[in-house]
Amino acid sequence: TNNQVEKDFENINQMAEKGKIRRAVCVDEIISEIFTVLLRHDYNNVMLIGGNSSGKTTIARHIANLIVERNVPLKLKNRMLINIDILKKYANLVADPKTYPHLIKTIFNADKLNKYIFLIDNIGDNLLYFDYRRVMEICTLSTDIPLICTSSESYFNKFSASTPNLAA
């Protein structure tokens, strides 16, 4: 059930409600761009790329603060930010990263996806399970699943050097 799944993954909204999420400051423009992308019907995946300790995760998790405060666009007000690491938790079910969106739909019950925003933090950590290039493809697929991914510049640069449309 979705309640069990929500227990299996990190519900960042609950942490925000308890005041456990650090606030991101001076990032209004970035947050506005994230909302714009998340509200698209297609290609609504966000990729936050930066150096180590540059604030990527803080910005992504700060969205939970804004949801709890109801300081988000109307279509996002009832969303739950969930930190998922399906590649580690369900690696045996994911033979090909292109099946990842389908797996998310299956695990989280496709008809209830409109209540979530998914976060894959430090996507480079998934190198233990897949070629980084293939994992990054997940974040650039056209999908109806709102997804925020974070990546270090070093991992992203390795990937984007061989993928010209991402390097631009």
Secondary structure, DSSP 8 states (H G I E B T S, - for coil): -HHHHHHHSEEHHHHHHTT-S----S-HHHHHHHHHHHT-SSS-EEEEEESTTSSHHHHHHHHHHHHHTT-S-GGGTT-EEEE--HHHHTGGG-SSGGGHHHHHHHHTTGGGGGGEEEEE-SGGGGGGTS-HHHHHHHHHS--SS-EEEEEEHHHHHHHHTT-HHHH-
